[in-house]
């Protein structure tokens, strides 16, 4: 690959000039060579008297102090004292060059060559001619002469580092890549452990366009002691000379690798924690409590940390996903226009897909949850006996009772907290019990206490407090996915869609694993408080009622819609024919009780939960009141069921457009 940047020549000249100026000694080897030369020159001057030797030594000392003016004057006096001593003229010329007196430097260097055309004088004149006057570049004739002089110097002294340095310098000035390569190879041959030869070779390789090789060679020079002030500019120039797509490829690969590797790490952590939680669930705790202790407490802490990291990963991933979408869309458009034939339909589709994706991501990032009632609000004073039972169970667990009960048509039983993060942390949030009326048929008070103790266990363990960040991530993820699907951009070739699918699985594995551990601890609260038998009876009843109620709703709604009948009380309605047989219902119940849980389930398998609470060895106590049905705590069962039936009819109308009449009076 040829380098398209002619300014690399100028940079190379600027980098080489400070270490290759006339009379300079950039290598330690050259410094030693020059010191030995000074000793020989001083010995040769002894024949001209002590004054000549003294002047020479004073000039050398001035040069070591970088006092160019005094050094020049001393060499001028020495040249007047010993006219045929050309090293004085040569070094005086070098001082004049450093002082900015280029014409005087050229005259002195030429005079030295005329008196003695040896390698030292030739390379000195070559360097001065190639350097120019400082304000402008050297004229072409001077450059050509400098190349010729440097070649003659190398021919006369093939083992001279000075000659090879001069040849390297004039090669750069003349833009001769071949000559620079030859000179750098010779420098490495003469001084393989010196950095400058490798530096010149890196310059030559960069000028040829072999940028990767040049960078490796420059690293070799740095390893041999090349000064950073020389290495850094050339390294930046080499990297900048690469095409933009080559420059961004390594950091892009690293970024994507770290990004995807982090997702894999989160998945592995979630898998490990899930297995550890299952093992911990089977162990009997040291204390008769459902509070996290020992290994359970450590697992909760790890789950919390990993869940927080997962949320952070999601938010940090969004800019990467946006860049990937833009890069893919832009790359397709670039390729289309580069071909020359522009398929308008493809261009429009790409633009729309990218636009839909970006809008969906923005909507997901700014999605906000709506605080709506999960069911019909039941104030505590509406059902005093139920409220008393709620307070009784809360007292047994040692936590604050619920503030509000929400009745729902189905069979779900759960708790939640409403209010901001600060109110939750301060214990001032609204505690809510969601009670599915469909689960109350045949439910005894004793098993209900066990169910309620489980839910209060979540409050006691602070499972319902906080979690706002995880909820925000889930809301953002689902909102983005919904808008992608609605806009037709939910496809395998869309990086945003692929990321959402992958992250959702990882996030579910982690968050649901944490939820399973919370369920195990809440089960212990229930078993230690009311016994394993009551807990098993309560959970079994809810599972059984869920299957039965779903079958009942299907049969009842199908019948009333088909016959155009009113539906005043869904729960009391008895359809003429069941939607499914009793055998099918029993099979579904047993299947649910014995199901094999997936890594994405929020609850462990019921049979496992039964086994774990039985291992606690607590029987609990049951009173005669515990055998009464829960409905006895309500003042007017039918009114409650009719109110929920109104909600069911409204849901059917909203979701399916089917209007079912009712003839009840709603309080």
C-alpha positions in Angstrom: 0.0 0.0 0.0 1.5 3.3 -1.1 1.3 6.2 1.4 -0.9 9.0 0.1 0.4 11.5 2.6 3.3 13.6 1.1 3.5 15.5 4.5 5.1 12.3 5.9 8.3 13.4 4.2 8.2 16.7 6.0 7.5 15.1 9.3 10.4 12.6 8.7 12.7 15.5 7.9 11.7 17.4 11.1 12.3 14.2 13.2 15.6 13.3 11.6 17.1 16.8 11.5 17.6 17.3 15.3 19.6 14.0 15.5 21.4 14.3 12.3 22.7 17.8 12.2 26.3 18.6 11.2 28.6 17.5 13.9 25.9 15.9 16.0 26.5 12.5 17.6 23.0 10.9 18.1 24.3 7.4 18.9 26.2 6.4 22.0 28.5 4.5 19.6 29.1 7.8 17.7 29.8 9.6 20.9 32.4 7.1 21.8 33.8 7.2 18.3 33.9 11.0 18.5 35.6 11.0 21.9 38.3 8.6 20.4 38.7 10.9 17.4 39.1 13.9 19.6 42.0 12.2 21.4 43.7 11.4 18.1 43.2 14.9 16.7 44.6 16.4 19.9 47.6 14.1 19.7 48.2 15.1 16.0 48.0 18.8 16.9 50.8 18.4 19.5 53.3 18.8 16.6 51.9 22.4 16.1 52.6 23.4 19.6 50.7 23.5 22.9 48.6 26.5 21.9 46.9 24.5 19.1 46.2 21.7 21.5 44.8 24.1 24.1 42.5 25.8 21.5 41.2 22.4 20.4 40.4 21.2 23.9 38.7 24.5 24.7 36.6 24.3 21.5 35.6 20.7 22.4 34.6 21.8 25.9 32.5 24.6 24.5 30.7 22.2 22.2 29.9 19.9 25.1 28.3 23.0 26.8 26.4 23.8 23.5 28.0 27.2 23.4 28.0 27.4 19.6 29.4 30.9 19.4 32.4 30.3 21.5 33.0 27.0 19.9 33.0 28.7 16.5 35.4 31.4 17.5 37.9 28.9 19.0 37.8 26.7 15.9 38.3 29.8 13.7 41.4 30.7 15.8 42.7 27.2 15.5 42.1 27.2 11.7 44.1 30.4 11.5 46.9 28.9 13.6 46.9 25.5 11.6 45.5 26.3 8.2 45.6 22.7 6.9 43.8 21.3 10.0 40.4 20.6 8.2 38.6 19.3 11.3 38.6 22.8 12.6 37.1 24.1 9.4 34.5 21.3 9.4 33.4 21.9 12.9 33.4 25.7 12.5 31.1 25.2 9.6 28.8 23.1 11.8 28.7 25.9 14.4 27.9 28.5 11.7 25.0 26.3 10.6 23.7 26.0 14.2 23.9 29.8 14.5 21.8 30.2 11.3 24.7 31.4 9.0 24.1 28.9 6.2 26.2 30.6 3.4 29.3 30.9 5.8 28.8 27.2 6.7 28.8 26.2 3.1 31.9 28.1 2.3 33.8 26.7 5.3 32.7 23.1 4.5 33.7 23.4 0.8 37.1 24.8 1.8 37.6 21.7 4.1 36.6 19.4 1.2 39.0 21.2 -1.2 41.9 20.8 1.3 41.1 17.2 2.2 38.2 15.3 0.4 37.9 12.6 3.1 34.7 10.9 4.3 34.2 13.2 7.3 34.5 16.4 5.2 32.3 15.1 2.5 29.4 14.0 4.8 29.6 17.4 6.6 29.2 19.3 3.4 26.4 17.0 2.3 24.5 17.6 5.6 24.9 21.4 5.3 23.8 21.6 1.7 20.8 19.3 2.4 19.7 21.4 5.4 19.2 24.6 3.6 19.2 28.0 5.2 16.4 27.2 7.6 13.8 29.6 6.0 13.4 27.6 2.8 14.1 24.1 1.7 17.4 23.4 0.0 17.5 24.0 -3.7 17.3 21.0 -6.0 20.9 21.4 -7.2 22.2 21.5 -3.6 20.1 18.4 -2.8 21.5 16.5 -5.8 25.1 17.5 -4.8 24.4 16.5 -1.2 23.3 13.0 -2.4 26.4 12.7 -4.4 28.7 13.8 -1.6 27.0 11.4 0.9 27.4 8.5 -1.5 31.1 9.4 -1.9 31.5 9.5 1.9 30.0 6.1 2.3 32.2 4.7 -0.5 35.3 6.1 1.2 34.3 4.9 4.7 31.8 2.0 4.4 31.9 1.4 8.2 31.4 5.0 9.2 28.2 5.7 11.2 28.6 9.4 10.4 28.5 8.8 6.7 25.4 6.5 7.0 23.6 9.1 9.1 24.4 11.8 6.5 23.2 9.5 3.7 19.9 8.9 5.7 19.4 12.6 6.1 19.9 13.5 2.4 17.7 10.5 1.4 14.8 12.1 3.3 15.5 15.5 1.9 15.6 14.1 -1.6 12.5 12.0 -1.1 14.5 8.9 -2.1 12.8 5.9 -0.4 15.3 3.4 -1.8 18.3 5.3 -0.7 16.8 5.7 2.8 16.2 2.0 3.0 19.8 1.2 2.0 21.2 3.7 4.6 19.0 2.4 7.4 20.0 -1.2 6.7 23.6 -0.2 6.8 23.1 1.6 10.1 21.5 -1.5 11.6 24.3 -3.6 10.3 27.0 -1.3 11.8 25.1 -0.7 15.1 22.3 -3.3 15.6 21.7 -2.4 19.3 21.4 1.4 18.6 17.8 2.7 18.1 18.4 5.2 15.3 19.0 2.6 12.6 15.6 1.0 13.3 14.1 4.5 13.5 15.3 5.4 10.0 14.1 2.0 8.7 10.6 2.7 10.2 10.6 6.1 8.4 11.5 4.4 5.2 8.8 1.8 5.6 6.2 4.4 6.4 7.2 6.4 3.4 6.8 3.3 1.2 3.3 2.8 2.7 4.2 -0.3 4.8 2.5 1.2 7.8 1.9 -1.9 9.9 5.5 -3.1 9.4 6.7 0.5 10.1 4.9 0.5 13.4 6.5 -2.8 14.4 9.9 -1.5 13.5 9.3 1.7 15.5 8.4 -0.4 18.5 11.7 -2.2 18.1 13.5 1.2 18.1 11.6 2.3 21.2 12.6 -1.0 22.9 16.3 -0.1 22.1 16.0 3.3 23.8 14.6 5.7 21.1 13.6 9.0 22.7 9.8 9.4 23.0 10.0 12.9 21.5 11.1 11.2 18.2 9.0 8.1 18.4 5.6 9.6 19.4 5.1 11.9 16.4 6.1 9.3 13.9 3.8 6.7 15.6 0.9 9.1 15.4 1.7 9.9 11.7 1.8 6.2 10.9 -1.6 5.6 12.5 -3.1 8.7 10.9 -1.8 7.6 7.5 -4.0 4.5 7.6 -7.5 4.7 6.0 -10.1 5.7 8.6 -11.8 2.3 8.5 -8.4 0.6 9.3 -7.8 3.0 12.1 -11.1 2.4 13.8 -11.1 -1.4 13.3 -8.9 -2.4 16.3 -10.7 -0.2 18.9 -14.1 -1.3 17.3 -13.2 -5.0 17.6 -12.0 -4.5 21.2 -15.1 -2.5 22.1 -17.4 -5.1 20.6 -15.4 -7.9 22.1 -15.6 -6.4 25.6 -19.3 -5.6 25.1 -20.3 -9.1 24.1 -17.9 -10.7 26.5 -19.5 -8.7 29.3 -22.9 -10.0 28.3 -21.6 -13.6 28.3 -20.0 -13.0 31.7 -23.4 -11.7 33.1 -25.0 -14.9 31.7 -22.4 -17.1 33.4 -22.8 -15.2 36.7 -26.6 -15.6 36.5 -26.2 -19.4 35.8 -23.8 -19.8 38.7 -26.0 -17.9 41.1 -29.1 -19.8 40.0 -27.4 -23.1 40.7 -26.1 -21.8 44.0 -29.5 -20.6 45.0 -31.1 -24.0 44.3 -28.4 -25.7 46.4 -29.0 -23.2 49.2 -32.8 -23.7 49.1 -32.4 -27.4 50.0 -30.4 -26.7 53.2 -32.1 -26.2 56.5 -31.4 -22.8 58.0 -29.8 -22.5 61.4 -32.5 -20.2 62.7 -36.3 -20.7 62.4 -36.8 -17.6 60.3 -37.3 -16.6 56.7 -34.8 -13.8 56.9 -31.7 -14.2 54.8 -28.8 -15.5 56.9 -25.4 -17.0 56.2 -25.1 -18.2 52.6 -28.6 -17.0 51.8 -27.6 -13.4 52.7 -24.4 -13.6 50.7 -26.3 -14.9 47.7 -28.9 -12.1 48.0 -26.0 -9.6 48.1 -24.4 -11.1 45.0 -27.7 -11.2 43.1 -28.3 -7.5 44.0 -24.8 -6.6 42.7 -25.1 -8.6 39.5 -28.6 -7.2 38.9 -27.3 -3.7 39.3 -24.4 -4.4 36.9 -26.9 -5.8 34.4 -28.9 -2.6 34.5 -25.8 -0.5 34.1 -24.8 -2.7 31.2 -28.1 -2.1 29.5 -27.9 1.7 29.7 -24.3 1.7 28.6 -25.1 -0.6 25.7 -27.7 1.8 24.1 -25.1 4.2 22.6 -23.2 1.1 21.2 -26.5 -0.2 19.7 -27.2 3.2 18.1 -23.8 3.3 16.6 -24.1 -0.3 15.2 -27.5 0.6 13.7 -26.1 3.8 12.1 -22.9 1.9 10.9 -24.9 -0.9 9.3 -27.4 1.5 7.7 -24.7 3.8 6.5 -22.6 1.0 5.2 -25.4 -0.4 3.1 -26.1 3.1 1.7 -22.4 3.6 1.0 -22.2 0.3 -0.8 -25.3 1.0 -2.8 -24.0 4.4 -4.0 -20.5 3.1 -4.6 -21.9 0.5 -7.0 -23.4 3.3 -9.1 -26.8 1.7 -9.6 -29.2 3.0 -6.9 -32.2 0.8 -6.0 -34.5 3.4 -4.7 -36.7 0.9 -2.9 -33.8 -0.5 -0.9 -32.6 2.9 0.0 -36.0 3.9 1.3 -36.3 0.7 3.3 -32.9 1.1 4.9 -33.7 4.7 5.8 -37.1 3.8 7.3 -35.6 0.8 9.2 -32.9 3.0 10.7 -35.3 5.7 11.6 -37.8 3.4 13.2 -35.0 1.8 15.2 -33.6 5.0 16.5 -37.1 6.4 17.4 -37.9 3.1 19.2 -34.7 3.3 21.2 -35.4 6.9 22.2 -38.9 6.0 23.2 -37.6 3.1 25.3 -35.1 5.2 27.0 -37.6 7.7 28.1 -40.5 5.3 28.9 -42.2 6.0 32.2 -44.5 3.7 34.1 -48.1 4.6 34.9 -49.2 4.3 38.5 -52.6 2.7 38.0 -54.6 0.6 40.4 -54.1 -3.2 39.8 -57.7 -3.9 40.7 -60.7 -2.7 42.7 -59.6 -0.9 45.8 -60.9 -2.4 49.0 -60.5 -0.1 52.0 -59.7 -1.7 55.4 -62.9 -0.6 57.0 -65.0 -2.2 54.2 -64.2 -5.7 55.5 -63.2 -5.5 59.2 -62.8 -9.2 59.8 -60.5 -9.5 56.8 -58.5 -6.5 58.0 -58.1 -8.0 61.5 -56.7 -11.2 59.9 -54.3 -9.2 57.8 -53.0 -7.4 61.0 -52.8 -10.7 62.9 -50.6 -12.4 60.2 -48.4 -9.3 60.0 -47.9 -9.4 63.7 -46.8 -13.0 63.6 -44.2 -12.2 60.9 -43.2 -9.0 62.7 -43.8 -6.5 59.9 -46.2 -3.7 59.0 -49.6 -4.9 57.6 -50.9 -3.9 54.2 -52.6 -0.6 53.8 -54.9 -1.5 50.9 -56.3 -4.6 49.3 -56.9 -4.7 45.6 -59.4 -7.3 44.4 -58.8 -8.8 40.9 -61.0 -11.1 38.9 -58.4 -13.9 38.5 -56.5 -16.1 40.9 -53.4 -14.1 41.5 -52.2 -13.4 45.1 -49.3 -11.0 45.5 -48.0 -8.0 47.3 -46.4 -4.7 46.1 -45.3 -1.4 47.4 -46.4 1.9 45.9 -44.5 5.2 46.3 -41.2 6.7 45.4 -37.8 5.2 46.3 -37.4 7.6 49.3 -40.7 6.7 50.8 -40.0 3.0 50.3 -36.6 3.3 52.0 -38.1 5.3 54.9 -40.9 2.7 55.3 -43.6 5.1 54.4 -44.8 3.5 51.1 -48.3 2.1 50.6 -48.3 -1.6 51.0 -50.8 -3.4 48.8 -52.2 -6.9 48.7 -53.5 -8.1 45.4 -56.2 -10.7 46.0 -57.6 -12.7 43.1 -61.3 -13.4 43.9 -61.2 -16.5 41.6 -58.8 -18.2 44.1 -61.2 -17.7 47.1 -63.6 -20.5 46.3 -63.1 -23.3 48.9 -60.1 -21.6 50.5 -59.8 -22.2 54.2 -58.6 -19.5 56.6 -55.6 -21.6 57.8 -54.1 -22.1 54.3 -54.9 -18.5 53.5 -52.9 -17.4 56.6 -49.9 -19.5 55.2 -50.3 -17.8 51.8 -50.5 -14.4 53.5 -47.4 -15.2 55.7 -45.5 -15.9 52.5 -46.5 -12.6 51.0 -45.7 -10.7 54.3 -42.3 -12.5 54.2 -41.5 -10.5 51.1 -42.2 -7.3 53.0 -40.1 -8.5 55.9 -37.2 -9.3 53.6 -37.7 -6.0 51.7 -38.1 -7.8 48.4 -40.7 -5.3 47.3 -38.7 -2.2 48.3 -36.5 -0.6 45.7 -35.9 -2.4 42.5 -36.8 0.7 40.6 -33.7 0.5 38.3 -34.5 -3.1 37.3 -38.1 -2.2 36.6 -36.9 0.8 34.5 -34.7 -1.5 32.5 -37.5 -4.0 31.9 -39.9 -1.2 31.0 -37.4 0.3 28.6 -36.6 -3.0 27.0 -40.3 -4.0 26.5 -41.2 -0.5 25.2 -38.3 -0.6 22.6 -39.2 -4.1 21.5 -42.9 -3.2 21.1 -42.1 -0.1 18.9 -39.6 -2.1 16.8 -42.2 -4.8 16.2 -44.9 -2.2 15.5 -42.6 -0.4 13.0 -41.6 -3.6 11.2 -38.0 -3.3 12.3 -38.0 -6.4 14.5 -35.8 -8.6 12.2 -32.7 -10.7 12.5 -30.6 -8.2 10.6 -31.4 -5.4 13.0 -28.6 -5.1 15.6 -31.0 -3.4 18.1 -33.5 -6.3 17.8 -30.8 -8.9 18.3 -29.4 -7.1 21.3 -32.9 -6.9 22.9 -33.4 -10.6 22.4 -30.1 -11.6 23.8 -30.1 -9.2 26.7 -33.7 -10.0 27.6 -32.7 -13.7 28.1 -29.7 -12.8 30.2 -31.7 -10.2 32.3 -34.5 -12.6 32.9 -32.1 -15.4 33.9 -30.6 -13.0 36.5 -33.7 -11.2 37.7 -35.9 -14.3 37.8 -33.1 -16.2 39.6 -33.1 -13.5 42.3 -36.9 -13.8 42.4 -36.7 -17.6 43.0 -34.4 -17.1 45.9 -36.8 -14.5 47.4 -39.7 -17.1 47.0 -37.7 -19.7 48.9 -37.1 -17.4 51.8 -40.7 -16.2 51.8 -41.8 -19.9 51.9 -39.7 -20.4 55.0 -41.5 -17.5 56.7 -44.8 -19.2 56.0 -43.7 -22.7 57.1 -42.0 -21.5 60.3 -45.1 -19.4 61.2 -48.0 -21.7 60.3 -46.4 -25.0 59.4 -45.3 -26.8 56.2 -48.7 -28.5 55.9 -50.7 -25.2 55.8 -48.2 -23.7 53.3 -48.5 -26.8 51.0 -52.3 -26.7 51.3 -52.5 -23.0 50.5 -50.2 -23.2 47.4 -51.9 -26.3 46.1 -55.3 -24.6 46.4 -54.1 -21.5 44.5 -52.7 -23.7 41.7 -55.8 -25.9 41.6 -58.1 -22.9 41.5 -56.1 -21.3 38.7 -56.7 -24.3 36.5 -60.3 -24.7 37.5 -61.1 -21.0 37.2 -59.6 -20.6 33.7 -61.7 -23.6 32.5 -64.8 -22.1 34.2 -64.3 -18.7 32.6 -63.8 -20.2 29.2 -67.0 -22.3 29.4 -69.1 -19.5 31.0 -68.0 -16.8 28.5 -68.4 -19.1 25.5 -71.9 -20.0 26.6 -73.2 -16.5 27.5 -71.8 -15.0 24.3 -73.1 -17.8 22.1 -76.6 -17.7 23.7 -76.5 -13.9 24.1 -77.2 -14.2 27.8 -76.5 -11.7 30.5 -73.7 -12.4 33.0 -74.4 -10.9 36.4 -72.1 -13.1 38.5 -69.3 -14.9 36.7 -68.3 -16.8 39.8 -71.8 -18.1 40.6 -72.7 -18.9 36.9 -72.9 -22.6 36.1 -72.4 -23.4 32.4 -74.4 -26.3 31.0 -71.3 -28.0 29.6 -67.7 -27.8 30.9 -65.1 -26.5 28.4 -62.8 -29.4 29.3 -63.2 -32.7 31.0 -62.5 -33.4 34.6 -59.7 -35.7 33.6 -58.1 -33.0 31.5 -58.4 -30.5 34.4 -56.8 -32.9 36.9 -54.0 -33.6 34.4 -53.4 -29.9 34.1 -53.3 -29.5 37.8 -50.8 -32.3 38.3 -48.7 -31.0 35.4 -48.5 -27.6 37.0 -47.6 -29.0 40.4 -44.9 -31.2 39.0 -43.7 -29.0 36.1 -40.0 -28.8 35.4 -39.0 -25.1 35.9 -37.0 -23.2 33.3 -34.1 -20.8 34.1 -36.5 -18.0 33.3 -39.2 -18.9 35.8 -39.7 -16.5 38.7 -40.8 -19.3 41.0 -39.3 -22.7 41.8 -41.3 -25.8 40.9 -44.1 -26.4 43.4 -42.9 -29.9 44.2 -39.5 -28.5 45.1 -41.0 -25.9 47.3 -43.0 -28.5 49.1 -39.9 -30.7 49.6 -37.9 -27.8 51.0 -40.5 -26.7 53.5 -41.1 -30.2 54.6 -37.4 -30.5 55.3 -37.7 -27.7 57.9 -39.6 -30.1 60.1 -42.2 -27.7 61.4 -45.8 -28.8 61.7 -47.6 -25.6 63.0 -50.8 -25.4 64.9 -54.4 -25.3 63.5 -57.5 -24.0 65.3 -61.1 -24.6 64.6 -61.4 -21.1 63.1 -58.7 -22.0 60.5 -61.1 -24.6 59.0 -63.6 -22.0 58.1 -63.8 -20.7 54.6 -62.2 -17.4 53.8 -65.4 -16.0 52.4 -66.9 -15.9 55.9 -64.7 -12.9 56.6 -66.5 -10.9 53.9 -69.8 -9.3 54.7 -71.3 -9.7 51.2 -69.7 -12.3 49.0 -72.2 -11.8 46.1 -71.6 -8.1 46.0 -67.9 -8.6 45.7 -68.3 -11.2 42.9 -70.7 -8.9 41.0 -68.3 -6.0 41.2 -65.5 -8.2 39.8 -67.9 -9.5 37.1 -68.4 -5.9 35.9 -64.7 -5.7 35.5 -64.5 -8.9 33.6 -67.2 -7.7 31.2 -65.4 -4.4 30.7 -62.1 -6.3 30.0 -63.8 -8.5 27.4 -65.4 -5.5 25.7 -62.0 -3.6 25.6 -59.9 -6.5 24.4 -62.3 -8.4 22.1 -65.1 -5.9 21.3 -67.8 -8.2 22.7 -70.5 -6.6 24.8 -71.9 -8.9 27.5 -75.0 -7.5 29.3 -75.5 -7.7 33.0 -78.5 -7.2 35.2 -77.0 -6.6 38.6 -76.9 -3.5 40.7 -73.4 -2.5 41.6 -72.8 -0.9 45.0 
